Amino acid sequence: MKTKLFLFICLSALALYGFTAALARGGDLPLSSKNPTGTRVMPVIQNQAQASSGRFLVDNCQGMQPRELASCRNAMQAPIVVPARFDQTLGEIKPATTLVEAVRQSTARFKNVDEAQAAGYGLFHGCVSGPQEGAMGIHFVNGDLVGDGVLDPMHPEALLYEFKNGQMQLTGVEYVVIAEAWDANNDAPPVLMGQLLQYAGSPNRYGIPAFYELHVWAWNNNPLGTFVDWNPKVSCDSYTAEDATHGASH
């Protein structure tokens, strides 16, 4: 009886190993929780396996001969390895660790400008070109967010678009907070996920009070830097007065 149980445990362990190995081969991921390519042991599953292994040892491995007992323990204590690409299936959510990641997570749906309007963003002025080169593009601004006096990486105050090939293309965002509102409640200028916002005085070309701002080119690479105001790859050349009237529906 004990010999049959031992054989069953070994076969089960081999089957489990083969299953996880097949998953890993499907994604070209090696079965190592420490390998430099990023494959790792999923903590939830590994912890559950280790927590249950002690009970299983007591219930099913006791009384075996020394050689059989060692094999039984090794089979039951081996961690279950799951490729990292299955994290979402298992319900694990990876929080954003950089501002660019936060922007991409929070604004992907706004690639459709209609979704942006439904969320409270509206066209603000025309297309903004740089004083020398490049542009910021077209701003869709949420007035409620601008006026709340706070900054939230997941809720940018303005969305940036470029009108290209007959449609609005999301290029990035701009975080904006009115300086007076911020300074009234804070002793230092705003820093958002490690990035210091710039200060724009008043009067300015936008006709708004002095403010702090930070551009994040999360959807269109800026060769001058991810957080630089003007992007030489963005242009206002294709945007016209007619687009200003009807472009929001593109």
C-alpha positions in Angstrom: 0.0 0.0 0.0 2.8 2.4 0.9 4.7 1.5 -2.2 1.6 2.3 -4.4 1.1 5.6 -2.6 4.7 6.5 -3.1 4.5 5.8 -6.8 1.3 7.9 -7.0 3.0 10.8 -5.3 6.0 10.7 -7.6 3.9 10.4 -10.8 1.7 13.3 -9.6 4.8 15.5 -9.0 6.2 14.6 -12.4 2.9 15.5 -14.1 2.7 18.8 -12.3 6.3 19.6 -13.3 5.6 18.7 -16.9 2.5 20.9 -17.0 4.4 24.0 -15.7 7.3 23.2 -18.0 4.9 23.2 -20.9 3.5 26.5 -19.9 6.9 28.0 -19.7 8.0 26.6 -23.1 4.9 28.2 -24.6 6.1 31.6 -23.5 9.8 30.9 -23.9 10.3 31.3 -20.2 12.7 29.0 -18.2 11.5 27.4 -15.1 13.7 29.3 -12.6 12.4 31.8 -10.0 15.9 33.5 -9.9 16.8 33.6 -13.6 17.7 37.1 -15.0 15.1 37.1 -17.7 12.4 37.8 -15.1 10.6 34.5 -14.6 9.6 34.1 -11.0 7.7 31.9 -8.5 4.2 33.3 -8.0 4.1 34.1 -4.2 0.5 33.2 -3.7 0.7 29.8 -5.3 4.1 29.0 -3.8 3.0 30.0 -0.3 -0.2 27.9 -0.6 1.9 24.9 -1.8 4.3 25.2 1.1 1.6 25.7 3.6 -0.2 22.6 2.6 2.9 20.5 2.1 3.5 20.1 5.9 0.0 18.6 6.4 0.4 16.3 3.4 3.8 15.1 4.8 2.2 14.2 8.1 -0.9 12.5 6.5 0.8 10.7 3.6 4.6 10.5 4.1 4.9 9.2 7.6 5.9 5.6 8.1 7.8 5.3 4.8 11.3 3.9 4.6 14.1 6.5 4.7 14.7 6.5 0.9 11.0 6.7 0.1 10.4 9.4 2.8 13.1 11.7 1.3 11.6 11.4 -2.2 8.1 12.1 -0.8 9.3 15.2 1.0 11.2 16.5 -2.1 8.1 15.9 -4.3 5.7 17.7 -2.0 7.9 20.7 -1.0 9.0 21.7 -4.5 7.6 25.2 -5.4 5.0 25.5 -8.0 6.4 27.8 -10.7 4.1 29.9 -12.9 5.4 32.2 -15.7 5.0 35.9 -15.0 2.8 36.3 -18.0 0.0 34.5 -16.1 -0.2 37.2 -13.4 -3.3 38.8 -14.7 -5.1 35.5 -15.0 -4.4 34.9 -11.3 -5.7 38.3 -10.4 -2.3 40.0 -9.5 -2.3 43.7 -10.4 1.1 45.4 -10.9 0.9 49.0 -9.7 2.6 51.7 -11.7 6.2 52.4 -10.5 6.9 55.3 -12.9 5.0 58.3 -14.0 5.0 57.1 -17.6 3.4 53.8 -16.5 0.8 55.7 -14.5 -0.1 57.8 -17.5 -0.4 54.8 -19.8 -2.6 52.9 -17.4 -4.9 55.8 -16.7 -5.3 57.2 -20.2 -5.2 54.3 -22.7 -9.0 54.6 -23.1 -8.6 58.3 -24.1 -7.0 57.4 -27.4 -10.6 57.7 -28.4 -11.2 61.4 -27.9 -14.9 60.8 -27.5 -14.0 58.8 -24.3 -12.1 61.8 -23.1 -15.0 64.1 -23.6 -17.3 61.7 -21.8 -14.9 61.8 -18.8 -15.1 65.6 -18.6 -12.2 66.8 -20.8 -12.9 69.6 -23.3 -11.0 71.4 -26.1 -9.0 74.3 -24.7 -7.9 77.0 -27.1 -6.2 75.9 -30.4 -3.1 73.9 -31.2 -0.1 75.1 -29.2 3.2 75.5 -31.1 6.5 76.2 -29.5 8.2 79.6 -29.7 11.1 78.2 -31.7 10.4 74.6 -32.6 8.1 71.7 -31.9 4.7 71.9 -30.2 2.6 70.8 -27.3 -0.3 70.1 -29.6 -4.0 70.2 -28.8 -5.1 70.3 -25.1 -8.3 68.7 -23.8 -8.6 70.0 -20.3 -10.7 68.9 -17.3 -11.6 72.2 -15.5 -12.6 70.4 -12.3 -9.2 68.7 -12.0 -7.4 72.0 -12.7 -9.3 73.8 -10.0 -9.1 71.2 -7.2 -5.7 72.2 -6.0 -4.2 68.7 -5.9 -2.3 66.4 -8.2 -3.0 62.7 -8.9 -0.8 60.7 -11.2 -3.9 58.7 -12.3 -6.0 61.8 -13.1 -4.1 64.2 -15.3 -5.6 67.6 -15.7 -5.0 67.8 -19.5 -4.7 65.3 -22.4 -2.5 66.1 -25.3 -3.4 65.3 -28.9 -1.9 65.8 -32.3 -4.2 66.1 -35.3 -2.7 63.8 -37.9 -4.0 61.8 -40.8 -7.5 63.2 -40.2 -7.8 62.2 -36.6 -6.8 63.1 -33.1 -3.9 61.0 -31.8 -3.1 60.9 -28.1 0.5 61.9 -27.4 0.7 62.5 -23.7 -0.7 64.5 -20.8 -0.1 67.6 -18.8 -0.4 67.9 -15.0 -1.6 71.3 -14.0 -2.3 72.9 -10.6 -3.0 76.6 -10.0 0.0 78.0 -8.0 -2.0 80.0 -5.5 -4.1 77.0 -4.6 -1.0 74.7 -4.2 1.1 77.2 -2.3 -1.8 77.8 0.2 -1.5 74.3 1.4 2.1 73.3 0.7 5.5 74.7 1.7 7.3 73.4 -1.4 6.7 73.2 -5.1 4.9 70.1 -6.3 6.8 66.9 -7.1 4.9 64.1 -8.8 6.4 60.6 -8.6 9.9 62.1 -8.5 9.4 64.8 -11.1 9.5 68.4 -10.1 6.8 70.5 -11.9 7.7 73.7 -13.7 6.3 77.1 -12.8 4.6 79.3 -15.3 3.8 82.9 -14.3 1.0 85.2 -15.2 0.1 86.8 -17.5 0.7 84.0 -20.0 -0.5 83.0 -23.4 -3.2 80.8 -22.0 -5.0 83.5 -20.0 -5.0 81.6 -16.7 -3.4 82.4 -13.3 0.1 81.4 -12.5 0.4 77.6 -12.4 2.7 74.6 -12.0 2.8 72.1 -14.9 4.5 69.0 -16.1 4.2 67.3 -19.5 4.6 63.6 -19.9 5.0 62.3 -23.4 3.9 58.8 -22.7 2.3 58.0 -26.1 4.7 59.9 -28.4 8.4 59.8 -27.7 10.0 63.2 -27.2 13.7 63.1 -28.3 14.4 66.1 -26.0 13.1 64.2 -22.9 10.0 62.6 -21.6 9.1 65.6 -19.4 10.2 68.5 -21.7 7.4 70.9 -22.6 8.0 71.1 -26.3 8.1 68.0 -28.5 9.9 68.5 -31.9 8.0 65.4 -33.3 4.6 67.1 -32.7 3.3 69.6 -35.2 0.2 71.9 -35.5 0.6 72.1 -39.3 -2.4 69.8 -40.0 -4.8 71.4 -37.6 -7.2 74.1 -38.9 -10.1 76.2 -37.7 -12.5 73.7 -39.2 -10.8 70.9 -37.2 -11.2 73.1 -34.0 -14.9 73.1 -34.6 -15.4 69.5 -35.7 -12.2 67.7 -34.8 -13.4 66.5 -31.4 -15.6 63.9 -33.1 -12.7 62.3 -35.0 
